[in-house]
Amino acid sequence: MCKQDWFDRHQGTRPSYARSGGDSSRATNCRRSRAERVARDLYTEQCSRWISELKSQLEKLGGRAGGESIGTGESASNGDSSYPSIRKLPILGVTYADLYRRTKIQEVVYESLTQQYELAKVQEVKETPSVRVLDAAQVPERKSFPPRVLITMLCGLAAFAAAMGWVILREQWRAVSSDSSGKLLTKEILDSVNTRMPWSPPNGSHLQAATHRVWKSVVRRGTSDKEAE
């Protein structure tokens, strides 16, 4: 608002002598200054918007998306961005290389373990026995049978009793007279039984008895072969 308008509003109508030839020029200057001020305000506002938008884009590229605009105090219109900022690219590159390396290592380890697992299964099938042991035998903590001490004692007692019986029978046999008919009959029976035993030699020699048995077995085998032919 120019001074002339303010004066007309607050002071009312001016005297006719004040409205001389300079009135029209003042009004023109006032309108011109008002138009310039309006244009300047519009240009300033538009420039401020452009600056804010450029600062917002710069913040996004610099890794400060979602924060306040520099120098304006206004929040950015698009805080979330689908693409990483230039400032984060080196860090993302290092992270990607690390993850890629770990993935390759895990892939190689998985392939190796898979091969070992398959080979282990094949080897297990080969080594599986046809007979499956349900209850494996173990060494007993204490021997329960046979009772060796008892067997040893019984065998010793039996041998002692047999020896005592043999001694008693021999003494009684010697006490019997040699002319006794019972003793003579017993001797004849024992001699006849002894001669029929396989260990008894035919002529009183053990070597001749062994050769005689061998010769008899050979002769019998030869006769059996001839009969078979």
VOVOTI-860182 format. One record per residue: residue number from 1; residue in one letter; x, y, z of N, C-alpha, C in turn. Coordinates in pm, 1 decimal, decimal comma, m for minus. Example, Ala and Ser with C-alpha at 12.3 -4.5 7.8 and 13.67 -1.06 7.14 Angstrom:
VOVOTI-860182
R  pos  code     neast    nnorth       nup    caeast   canorth      caup     ceast    cnorth       cup
R    1     A    1319,0    m569,0     780,0    1230,0    m450,0     780,0    1320,0    m330,0     780,0
R    2     S    1285,0    m225,0     708,0    1367,0    m106,0     714,0    1290,0       3,0     787,0
//
This chain:
VOVOTI-860182
R  pos  code     neast    nnorth       nup    caeast   canorth      caup     ceast    cnorth       cup
R    1     M      85,6    m118,5       0,0       0,0       0,0       0,0      89,8     124,2       0,0
R    2     C      63,0     215,5     m90,9     143,9     337,2    m102,7      97,2     443,3      m2,5
R    3     K     176,8     548,2       6,5     145,7     653,6     103,8      17,7     727,0      66,8
R    4     Q     m11,1     743,7     m60,8    m131,3     816,3    m102,7    m255,7     741,9     m61,0
R    5     D    m258,7     611,9     m78,6    m375,6     533,3     m36,6    m392,0     537,9     113,8
R    6     W    m280,5     529,1     184,4    m292,9     532,3     330,5    m344,1     668,8     375,6
R    7     F    m298,6     772,0     313,5    m343,9     906,1     350,5    m490,9     925,8     317,2
R    8     D    m536,2     876,8     202,0    m677,3     889,2     165,1    m765,1     810,8     260,6
R    9     R    m717,7     693,3     308,3    m800,2     610,0     396,7    m811,9     672,3     535,7
R   10     H    m702,9     727,1     586,6    m704,7     776,1     724,3    m737,6     925,7     735,5
R   11     Q    m717,4    1002,2     633,9    m738,2    1146,5     641,0    m862,9    1194,0     564,6
R   12     G    m925,6    1098,7     497,0   m1045,6    1140,2     422,7   m1008,5    1206,2     290,9
R   13     T   m1101,7    1284,8     239,9   m1080,9    1349,0     109,7    m988,5    1467,5     127,2
R   14     R    m888,8    1478,2      41,1    m792,8    1587,3      48,9    m855,0    1711,6     m16,1
R   15     P    m803,9    1824,3      16,5    m853,5    1947,8     m47,7    m820,9    1947,8    m194,9
R   16     S    m895,0    2022,3    m266,3    m880,6    2025,7    m412,4    m747,5    2082,3    m453,0
R   17     Y    m691,6    2168,8    m364,7    m563,8    2227,0    m404,9    m450,8    2126,2    m393,9
R   18     A    m471,0    2008,1    m305,4    m365,8    1907,2    m292,0    m362,8    1813,1    m409,6
R   19     R    m477,0    1804,4    m480,8    m483,0    1714,1    m595,2    m451,1    1791,9    m720,6
R   20     S    m329,1    1814,0    m733,2    m282,3    1889,1    m848,4    m236,5    1792,5    m954,7
R   21     G    m149,6    1835,0   m1041,8    m105,9    1751,9   m1154,1     m21,5    1633,8   m1112,0
R   22     G      38,7    1632,4    m989,7     122,4    1517,9    m948,2      44,8    1400,8    m895,0
R   23     D     m89,5    1410,6    m887,1    m170,1    1300,4    m833,2    m166,2    1179,6    m923,6
R   24     S    m180,2    1200,5   m1049,3    m182,1    1087,3   m1143,6     m47,1    1017,1   m1147,8
R   25     S      61,1    1094,6   m1140,8     194,8    1030,8   m1144,0     220,6     950,6   m1016,9
R   26     R     172,2     998,5    m905,1     189,6     923,0    m780,0     112,8     790,3    m783,1
R   27     A     m10,1     797,4    m835,2     m90,4     674,9    m844,3     m23,5     574,1    m935,0
R   28     T      32,6     624,8   m1045,7     101,4     533,2   m1138,6     223,1     471,0   m1072,8
R   29     N     299,7     552,1   m1002,6     417,7     497,2    m933,0     379,8     395,7    m825,4
R   30     C     267,6     425,2    m759,2     221,8     333,0    m653,4     181,5     199,1    m711,7
R   31     R     106,2     205,0    m824,9      65,0      78,4    m887,2     184,8       2,2    m941,5
R   32     R     281,9      76,8    m995,2     401,1      10,1   m1048,6     479,8     m57,9    m936,5
R   33     S     495,3      13,5    m826,2     570,1     m45,1    m714,1     497,3    m166,3    m655,7
R   34     R     360,4    m156,0    m653,2     284,1    m270,4    m603,5     301,5    m391,1    m695,3
R   35     A     295,8    m369,9    m825,4     312,4    m480,7    m920,0     451,6    m540,5    m908,4
R   36     E     553,7    m453,9    m893,7     689,4    m505,3    m878,8     705,1    m587,1    m751,3
R   37     R     638,9    m538,4    m644,5     649,5    m612,1    m518,7     581,5    m748,0    m528,4
R   38     V     464,4    m750,8    m593,2     393,5    m878,7    m610,3     475,8    m974,6    m694,6
R   39     A     533,6    m921,7    m804,3     616,3   m1006,9    m890,2     738,9   m1057,1    m815,4
R   40     R     797,9    m967,0    m733,3     915,2   m1008,1    m656,7     879,2   m1116,2    m555,5
R   41     D     761,5   m1100,8    m491,3     718,2   m1202,4    m394,7     694,0   m1336,9    m462,4
R   42     L     629,1   m1333,9    m579,9     604,1   m1459,0    m652,6     734,5   m1525,8    m693,8
R   43     Y     827,8   m1444,0    m743,5     956,3   m1499,0    m786,3    1033,6   m1556,0    m667,0
R   44     T    1026,7   m1480,7    m554,7    1096,2   m1528,4    m434,8    1037,1   m1659,5    m384,4
R   45     E     903,7   m1670,5    m386,1     838,4   m1793,5    m341,6     871,8   m1910,6    m432,9
R   46     Q     869,8   m1883,6    m564,0     903,0   m1989,6    m658,5    1047,7   m2034,0    m643,5
R   47     C    1136,7   m1936,3    m626,1    1277,4   m1971,0    m605,0    1297,2   m2050,0    m475,7
R   48     S    1220,8   m2012,2    m372,2    1231,7   m2086,7    m246,0    1187,6   m2231,2    m263,1
R   49     R    1080,0   m2250,4    m341,6    1034,5   m2387,4    m367,4    1139,5   m2466,6    m444,6
R   50     W    1197,3   m2401,8    m544,9    1300,5   m2470,2    m621,3    1420,2   m2507,0    m532,8
R   51     I    1459,2   m2411,8    m449,3    1573,1   m2437,9    m360,7    1542,1   m2552,5    m263,7
R   52     S    1419,1   m2551,9    m209,3    1380,1   m2659,2    m117,1    1381,2   m2794,8    m186,5
R   53     E    1328,0   m2796,0    m309,4    1325,4   m2922,0    m383,7    1466,2   m2970,5    m416,0
R   54     L    1552,9   m2879,1    m457,3    1690,8   m2917,3    m487,3    1764,6   m2965,9    m362,4
R   55     K    1740,6   m2897,8    m249,7    1803,4   m2941,7    m126,2    1753,0   m3079,4     m83,7
R   56     S    1621,8   m3103,5    m104,7    1566,5   m3234,7     m71,8    1629,3   m3344,7    m156,5
R   57     Q    1643,1   m3316,8    m286,6    1707,7   m3415,3    m373,9    1853,9   m3436,2    m335,1
R   58     L    1920,9   m3328,1    m297,1    2059,7   m3339,7    m254,0    2072,3   m3422,2    m126,5
R   59     E    1978,4   m3403,3     m35,3    1978,5   m3482,5      87,3    1955,9   m3630,5      57,7
R   60     K    1866,4   m3660,0     m38,2    1842,0   m3799,6     m74,9    1967,4   m3862,6    m134,7
R   61     L    2034,4   m3787,4    m223,4    2156,2   m3840,9    m283,6    2268,5   m3852,4    m182,5
R   62     G    2267,3   m3766,3     m82,0    2372,5   m3768,4      19,4    2343,7   m3859,7     135,3
R   63     G    2230,8   m3933,4     133,4    2200,1   m4026,0     241,0    2126,6   m3964,2     355,6
R   64     R    2059,2   m3855,4     334,4    1984,7   m3789,7     441,8    1837,6   m3780,4     407,8
R   65     A    1789,3   m3877,5     330,0    1647,6   m3876,8     294,3    1563,0   m3901,4     417,4
R   66     G    1450,3   m3835,3     422,5    1359,8   m3851,0     535,4    1382,6   m3748,7     643,3
R   67     G    1489,6   m3667,4     633,3    1515,7   m3565,6     735,2    1457,9   m3432,8     694,9
R   68     E    1496,9   m3324,5     766,8    1449,4   m3190,2     737,5    1532,7   m3126,8     628,5
R   69     S    1472,4   m3039,8     552,9    1543,2   m2971,1     445,4    1641,8   m2872,7     504,1
R   70     I    1754,9   m2853,0     434,3    1861,0   m2765,2     483,9    1816,3   m2619,8     471,7
R   71     G    1819,8   m2546,6     581,3    1795,0   m2403,3     580,7    1650,0   m2364,0     577,3
R   72     T    1555,3   m2458,7     565,6    1413,2   m2423,3     557,7    1334,0   m2472,8     676,2
R   73     G    1380,2   m2589,0     737,8    1305,7   m2640,8     852,4    1185,7   m2721,3     811,4
R   74     E    1162,0   m2741,6     681,7    1046,7   m2817,8     636,0    1090,1   m2960,6     609,9
R   75     S    1000,6   m3054,3     637,4    1031,0   m3195,9     615,0    1023,8   m3226,7     468,0
R   76     A    1104,3   m3323,6     426,2    1105,7   m3361,5     285,2     975,9   m3428,9     248,0
R   77     S     934,2   m3404,8     124,2     805,7   m3459,3      78,6     810,9   m3609,9      62,3
R   78     N     921,7   m3661,2       9,4     936,6   m3805,3     m10,4    1053,2   m3853,6      75,4
R   79     G    1022,2   m3897,0     197,1    1127,1   m3938,6     288,7    1183,9   m4075,4     253,8
R   80     D    1098,8   m4168,2     211,7    1142,3   m4304,6     182,2    1181,5   m4315,1      36,6
R   81     S    1296,9   m4370,9      11,6    1345,8   m4387,1    m124,6    1370,5   m4534,2    m151,9
R   82     S    1337,5   m4576,9    m272,9    1355,7   m4717,3    m310,5    1498,5   m4748,7    m348,6
R   83     Y    1578,6   m4649,8    m371,5    1716,0   m4670,3    m416,1    1811,9   m4619,3    m309,3
R   84     P    1927,1   m4685,9    m294,2    2024,7   m4638,8    m194,7    2091,2   m4509,9    m239,5
R   85     S    2141,6   m4439,9    m142,9    2208,1   m4313,5    m172,3    2351,4   m4339,3    m218,4
R   86     I    2411,3   m4234,4    m275,5    2549,2   m4245,5    m323,0    2645,5   m4267,4    m206,7
R   87     R    2614,4   m4210,2     m93,0    2700,5   m4224,5      23,1    2702,2   m4368,4      74,5
R   88     K    2593,1   m4441,4      54,1    2584,7   m4578,5     104,1    2635,9   m4682,1       4,9
R   89     L    2666,5   m4641,8    m116,7    2708,4   m4738,6    m218,0    2836,8   m4812,7    m180,7
R   90     P    2943,0   m4748,1    m131,2    3063,3   m4825,3     m93,5    3036,4   m4929,1      14,7
R   91     I    2958,0   m4889,3     116,1    2927,0   m4984,2     223,8    2845,7   m5100,9     170,0
R   92     L    2747,5   m5070,0      83,0    2667,1   m5177,0      24,7    2752,0   m5267,9     m63,4
R   93     G    2850,3   m5210,9    m134,0    2938,5   m5293,4    m216,5    3020,5   m5390,4    m133,2
R   94     V    3076,2   m5342,0     m21,9    3154,1   m5429,3      66,4    3065,9   m5537,7     127,8
R   95     T    2944,5   m5498,3     170,1    2852,1   m5596,3     228,0    2812,4   m5702,1     126,1
R   96     Y    2785,5   m5658,8       3,5    2748,8   m5753,8    m101,6    2863,3   m5850,6    m131,3
R   97     A    2986,1   m5799,8    m136,7    3101,1   m5887,6    m162,0    3119,0   m5989,1     m49,2
R   98     D    3099,9   m5945,4      75,1    3112,4   m6036,0     189,3    3005,4   m6143,8     186,0
R   99     L    2880,5   m6102,7     159,8    2771,7   m6200,6     153,2    2790,4   m6297,6      36,8
R  100     Y    2838,5   m6247,1     m75,6    2862,1   m6333,7    m191,0    2971,3   m6436,9    m159,6
R  101     R    3076,5   m6392,2     m91,5    3183,6   m6484,7     m54,5    3133,2   m6591,2      42,2
R  102     R    3055,0   m6550,3     140,9    3000,3   m6647,7     235,5    2908,3   m6746,9     166,3
R  103     T    2828,7   m6699,0      71,9    2738,8   m6788,6      m0,9    2816,8   m6892,7     m79,7
R  104     K    2924,1   m6850,9    m146,1    3006,5   m6944,9    m221,8    3071,2   m7048,0    m129,7
R  105     I    3121,2   m7002,0     m15,1    3183,9   m7094,9      79,7    3082,4   m7196,7     130,5
R  106     Q    2963,0   m7150,0     166,6    2860,1   m7241,5     214,0    2815,9   m7338,2     104,6
R  107     E    2813,9   m7292,1     m18,7    2777,3   m7380,7    m129,2    2880,1   m7492,6    m146,9
R  108     V    3008,6   m7456,5    m140,5    3113,9   m7558,2    m153,6    3109,8   m7656,4     m36,5
R  109     V    3089,8   m7603,7      84,8    3081,8   m7690,8     202,4    2962,0   m7784,3     192,1
R  110     Y    2849,7   m7734,6     144,4    2730,1   m7817,4     130,1    2752,1   m7929,6      28,5
R  111     E    2815,9   m7897,5     m83,5    2843,4   m8000,7    m183,0    2937,2   m8108,1    m127,0
R  112     S    3039,4   m8065,2     m53,5    3133,2   m8161,8       4,6    3065,1   m8251,2     107,8
R  113     L    2984,2   m8191,2     194,0    2913,4   m8270,4     295,1    2812,3   m8364,9     231,4
R  114     T    2748,3   m8321,2     122,6    2653,6   m8408,9      53,8    2724,0   m8530,6      m4,0
R  115     Q    2840,2   m8510,9     m66,3    2915,6   m8623,9    m120,0    2959,9   m8719,4      m9,2
R  116     Q    3009,5   m8664,4     100,7    3050,7   m8749,9     211,8    2932,6   m8826,9     270,0
R  117     Y    2816,7   m8763,7     275,7    2698,3   m8831,0     329,0    2655,5   m8947,1     240,0
R  118     E    2657,4   m8926,3     108,9    2621,1   m9033,4      16,4    2720,7   m9148,5      25,0
R  119     L    2851,1   m9116,0      31,6    2951,0   m9221,8      44,9    2935,8   m9297,0     177,2
R  120     A    2902,7   m9226,5     282,8    2882,4   m9291,7     412,7    2762,8   m9385,8     408,8
R  121     K    2655,4   m9346,0     338,9    2539,4   m9434,3     328,4    2573,1   m9561,0     251,1
R  122     V    2647,4   m9545,9     140,5    2686,9   m9664,2      62,6    2776,8   m9755,5     145,2
R  123     Q    2873,0   m9697,2     217,8    2962,2   m9777,1     300,7    2886,7   m9846,0     413,4
R  124     E    2788,0   m9780,0     468,3    2708,3   m9840,7     574,7    2630,6   m9959,8     523,2
R  125     V    2575,9   m9947,8     401,0    2503,2  m10060,7     342,8    2597,3  m10178,1     318,2
R  126     K    2721,4  m10149,4     275,9    2817,1  m10256,8     251,1    2859,6  m10325,5     380,2
R  127     E    2876,9  m10249,2     486,5    2927,1  m10304,9     611,9    2818,2  m10360,5     702,4
R  128     T    2693,0  m10348,2     663,5    2584,9  m10399,7     747,4    2585,2  m10551,9     743,2
R  129     P    2599,0  m10622,4     854,8    2602,0  m10769,6     852,1    2464,0  m10826,8     824,8
R  130     S    2464,4  m10950,4     767,9    2337,1  m11017,3     739,8    2271,1  m11066,8     867,4
R  131     V    2353,2  m11104,3     967,1    2300,9  m11150,1    1096,1    2313,6  m11035,5    1195,2
R  132     R    2205,1  m11003,0    1253,8    2203,1  m10891,3    1347,6    2209,5  m10943,5    1490,6
R  133     V    2305,3  m10894,8    1565,5    2322,1  m10936,2    1704,3    2228,7  m10853,2    1791,8
R  134     L    2134,6  m10921,1    1853,7    2038,8  m10850,9    1938,7    2096,3  m10824,4    2077,6
R  135     D    2163,9  m10925,3    2131,9    2219,5  m10911,1    2266,5    2361,0  m10968,1    2264,3
R  136     A    2459,5  m10880,8    2263,7    2598,6  m10925,7    2256,0    2641,3  m10989,4    2387,8
R  137     A    2721,1  m11097,5    2376,2    2769,3  m11167,3    2495,2    2877,3  m11085,9    2565,0
R  138     Q    2877,0  m11094,2    2695,0    2974,5  m11021,8    2775,6    3040,0  m11117,2    2875,2
R  139     V    3160,6  m11083,6    2914,3    3233,0  m11165,5    3011,6    3166,5  m11151,0    3148,1
R  140     P    3131,1  m11263,2    3211,5    3064,0  m11252,1    3341,6    3158,3  m11197,8    3448,7
R  141     E    3100,9  m11126,4    3540,2    3180,7  m11072,5    3649,7    3223,2  m11181,1    3749,1
R  142     R    3141,9  m11284,5    3765,2    3174,9  m11392,2    3858,7    3138,7  m11526,0    3795,6
R  143     K    3227,3  m11624,7    3808,3    3203,6  m11757,0    3752,0    3106,8  m11833,7    3842,0
R  144     S    2997,6  m11879,8    3781,0    2895,9  m11951,4    3857,5    2899,4  m12102,0    3834,0
R  145     F    2936,9  m12145,1    3713,3    2940,1  m12287,5    3680,7    3044,9  m12311,2    3573,3
R  146     P    3116,1  m12421,1    3574,0    3113,6  m12528,7    3674,4    3195,0  m12493,2    3798,3
R  147     P    3159,9  m12551,1    3911,6    3236,6  m12524,3    4035,1    3367,4  m12603,7    4033,1
R  148     R    3474,1  m12538,8    3998,2    3601,5  m12608,0    3979,9    3656,0  m12665,2    4110,8
R  149     V    3638,8  m12591,9    4215,8    3690,8  m12640,5    4345,1    3620,4  m12769,0    4386,3
R  150     L    3488,3  m12771,1    4369,4    3412,2  m12890,8    4406,4    3448,0  m13009,1    4316,8
R  151     I    3463,0  m12981,5    4186,4    3499,5  m13090,1    4094,8    3637,8  m13145,3    4128,4
R  152     T    3730,9  m13058,0    4159,9    3865,8  m13103,7    4195,8    3863,5  m13188,9    4322,0
R  153     M    3786,8  m13145,8    4419,3    3778,8  m13222,7    4543,8    3713,5  m13358,1    4521,3
R  154     L    3606,6  m13362,3    4442,0    3539,6  m13490,2    4416,4    3629,3  m13584,9    4337,9
R  155     C    3699,3  m13530,5    4237,5    3790,6  m13615,9    4160,4    3903,7  m13669,4    4248,5
R  156     G    3953,9  m13586,0    4335,2    4059,0  m13632,5    4426,1    4009,5  m13742,0    4518,9
R  157     L    3889,0  m13723,6    4572,8    3833,0  m13826,9    4660,7    3807,1  m13955,9    4585,0
R  158     A    3756,2  m13943,6    4459,9    3730,6  m14065,0    4381,5    3859,9  m14138,3    4349,1
R  159     A    3963,9  m14062,8    4312,1    4092,8  m14128,2    4283,6    4150,2  m14194,9    4408,8
R  160     F    4136,0  m14128,2    4522,1    4185,2  m14187,1    4646,8    4107,5  m14313,8    4682,0
R  161     A    3976,5  m14308,8    4663,6    3895,8  m14428,1    4693,0    3929,9  m14542,8    4598,4
R  162     A    3949,7  m14510,0    4468,7    3985,7  m14615,8    4373,1    4121,7  m14676,2    4406,3
R  163     A    4216,1  m14590,0    4444,0    4348,6  m14642,6    4480,8    4340,7  m14731,3    4604,6
R  164     M    4262,8  m14687,8    4702,6    4247,6  m14768,8    4823,0    4179,1  m14901,0    4792,7
R  165     G    4078,6  m14895,7    4706,5    4011,8  m15020,8    4669,0    4104,0  m15115,1    4594,1
R  166     W    4186,7  m15057,3    4504,7    4282,0  m15140,9    4430,1    4384,7  m15204,2    4523,3
R  167     V    4430,5  m15128,7    4618,5    4527,6  m15182,9    4713,6    4464,8  m15294,4    4796,8
R  168     I    4343,7  m15273,7    4842,0    4276,0  m15374,4    4924,6    4250,7  m15501,1    4844,7
R  169     L    4202,2  m15486,2    4719,2    4175,5  m15603,9    4636,2    4304,2  m15679,1    4603,7
R  170     R    4413,0  m15604,8    4578,9    4538,5  m15671,9    4547,8    4590,5  m15751,0    4668,0
R  171     E    4579,1  m15695,0    4787,2    4624,2  m15765,7    4906,3    4539,1  m15890,0    4931,4
R  172     Q    4409,4  m15877,1    4909,3    4323,6  m15994,8    4927,0    4353,7  m16101,6    4821,7
R  173     W    4383,0  m16057,1    4700,9    4413,7  m16152,6    4593,7    4544,6  m16226,0    4622,4
R  174     R    4639,7  m16153,1    4675,8    4764,1  m16217,4    4712,0    4747,8  m16311,6    4832,4
R  175     A    4656,0  m16280,0    4917,5    4633,8  m16365,0    5035,3    4568,9  m16498,5    5001,1
R  176     V    4500,7  m16503,5    4884,5    4436,2  m16628,6    4843,0    4545,0  m16725,7    4795,8
R  177     S    4528,6  m16851,7    4826,8    4626,4  m16954,2    4788,1    4628,0  m16973,4    4637,9
R  178     S    4745,6  m17002,3    4583,3    4758,3  m17021,7    4438,9    4694,4  m17151,4    4391,1
R  179     D    4670,4  m17247,5    4479,6    4606,3  m17373,9    4442,3    4455,1  m17365,9    4449,3
R  180     S    4402,4  m17253,4    4482,6    4257,6  m17239,4    4494,9    4193,1  m17246,2    4357,6
R  181     S    4084,2  m17323,6    4348,9    4014,2  m17338,3    4219,5    3954,0  m17205,6    4173,2
R  182     G    3906,6  m17127,0    4264,4    3848,5  m16997,6    4226,0    3952,6  m16904,4    4166,3
R  183     K    4071,4  m16906,4    4225,5    4178,1  m16819,9    4174,2    4223,0  m16864,4    4036,2
R  184     L    4232,5  m16997,0    4016,1    4272,3  m17048,1    3885,4    4167,8  m17015,0    3779,3
R  185     L    4041,2  m17031,2    3811,2    3934,7  m16998,7    3715,4    3935,2  m16850,5    3680,5
R  186     T    3958,8  m16768,4    3778,5    3962,0  m16623,8    3752,5    4078,7  m16586,9    3661,7
R  187     K    4195,0  m16652,6    3681,7    4310,5  m16625,2    3596,2    4282,4  m16664,7    3452,3
R  188     E    4219,7  m16782,4    3430,9    4188,9  m16826,2    3294,9    4093,1  m16729,1    3225,2
R  189     I    3994,9  m16680,9    3297,6    3898,1  m16587,0    3237,2    3967,0  m16456,0    3199,2
R  190     L    4050,6  m16405,9    3288,0    4119,8  m16279,7    3259,2    4216,9  m16293,9    3142,3
R  191     D    4285,8  m16410,4    3133,8    4379,3  m16431,2    3022,9    4306,9  m16441,5    2889,4
R  192     S    4195,1  m16510,1    2888,3    4119,2  m16522,0    2762,6    4062,9  m16386,7    2717,4
R  193     V    4020,2  m16308,5    2810,6    3967,7  m16174,9    2775,0    4080,0  m16084,6    2725,4
R  194     N    4196,5  m16095,0    2789,4    4309,5  m16010,9    2750,2    4360,6  m16046,4    2611,2
R  195     T    4358,1  m16173,4    2575,5    4403,4  m16212,1    2442,0    4311,4  m16161,9    2332,4
R  196     R    4188,0  m16139,7    2361,1    4093,6  m16090,8    2260,5    4090,7  m15936,9    2250,4
R  197     M    4160,7  m15870,3    2333,2    4164,5  m15725,1    2327,6    4256,0  m15679,3    2213,5
R  198     P    4227,8  m15560,0    2151,5    4309,9  m15515,5    2037,9    4452,6  m15481,6    2075,9
R  199     W    4475,9  m15445,5    2198,7    4613,6  m15411,6    2237,8    4698,7  m15534,6    2271,9
R  200     S    4638,2  m15653,0    2269,2    4712,1  m15773,9    2305,0    4794,8  m15822,6    2185,5
R  201     P    4928,6  m15839,4    2194,7    5011,2  m15889,0    2084,0    4990,5  m16038,6    2061,7
R  202     P    4997,3  m16085,5    1933,5    4975,5  m16228,3    1909,7    5090,5  m16314,5    1958,3
R  203     N    5214,5  m16267,0    1952,5    5331,0  m16346,0    1992,2    5402,2  m16286,8    2112,7
R  204     G    5335,8  m16199,9    2180,9    5395,4  m16143,3    2300,1    5473,1  m16015,5    2276,7
R  205     S    5476,0  m15961,1    2154,3    5549,7  m15838,7    2123,3    5451,0  m15730,8    2079,6
R  206     H    5464,3  m15612,6    2134,3    5374,9  m15502,1    2099,1    5403,0  m15451,2    1957,9
R  207     L    5529,1  m15455,7    1911,9    5562,3  m15412,2    1776,5    5501,2  m15506,1    1673,0
R  208     Q    5510,4  m15638,8    1699,8    5449,2  m15734,8    1608,7    5297,9  m15720,5    1607,6
R  209     A    5242,2  m15686,0    1721,6    5097,0  m15666,9    1727,1    5055,2  m15547,8    1641,5
R  210     A    5132,4  m15438,7    1645,2    5098,7  m15320,8    1564,6    5111,5  m15350,1    1416,1
R  211     T    5223,2  m15418,9    1373,3    5240,0  m15452,0    1231,4    5134,2  m15550,2    1184,4
R  212     H    5096,8  m15643,3    1271,1    4993,4  m15739,5    1234,6    4859,7  m15670,9    1210,5
R  213     R    4824,8  m15573,2    1294,0    4699,1  m15500,7    1274,5    4702,5  m15421,3    1144,3
R  214     V    4815,5  m15356,4    1112,3    4826,4  m15280,7     987,8    4814,8  m15373,3     867,4
R  215     W    4881,7  m15488,1     871,6    4876,0  m15583,4     760,0    4734,9  m15636,7     740,0
R  216     K    4665,6  m15663,7     845,0    4528,4  m15713,1     833,4    4438,0  m15607,5     770,6
R  217     S    4455,1  m15479,9     807,1    4372,5  m15374,1     748,3    4401,0  m15357,5     599,9
R  218     V    4529,6  m15371,1     558,2    4564,5  m15358,9     416,3    4506,1  m15474,4     336,9
R  219     V    4515,0  m15593,9     389,5    4461,4  m15711,3     319,4    4310,8  m15700,8     305,0
R  220     R    4243,2  m15657,8     407,4    4098,0  m15643,4     399,6    4058,5  m15537,7     297,2
R  221     R    4131,7  m15426,6     289,0    4100,5  m15322,2     191,4    4122,0  m15373,6      49,1
R  222     G    4229,8  m15450,2      25,4    4254,4  m15503,1    m108,4    4147,7  m15601,0    m151,7
R  223     T    4105,0  m15687,1     m64,4    4000,0  m15783,0     m98,6    3868,1  m15713,0    m126,9
R  224     S    3838,1  m15606,2     m51,3    3713,0  m15532,1     m75,7    3716,5  m15459,9    m210,1
R  225     D    3834,2  m15409,8    m251,5    3845,4  m15344,0    m381,9    3827,2  m15443,4    m495,7
R  226     K    3885,4  m15564,5    m481,7    3869,3  m15666,1    m586,0    3724,1  m15709,8    m599,5
R  227     E    3655,7  m15724,6    m487,8    3515,1  m15762,3    m494,0    3431,6  m15653,7    m559,9
R  228     A    3467,5  m15528,1    m537,4    3392,5  m15418,1    m599,4    3413,2  m15415,6    m749,8
R  229     E    3533,1  m15448,1    m799,1    3556,8  m15452,5    m943,2    3480,4  m15566,3   m1008,3
//
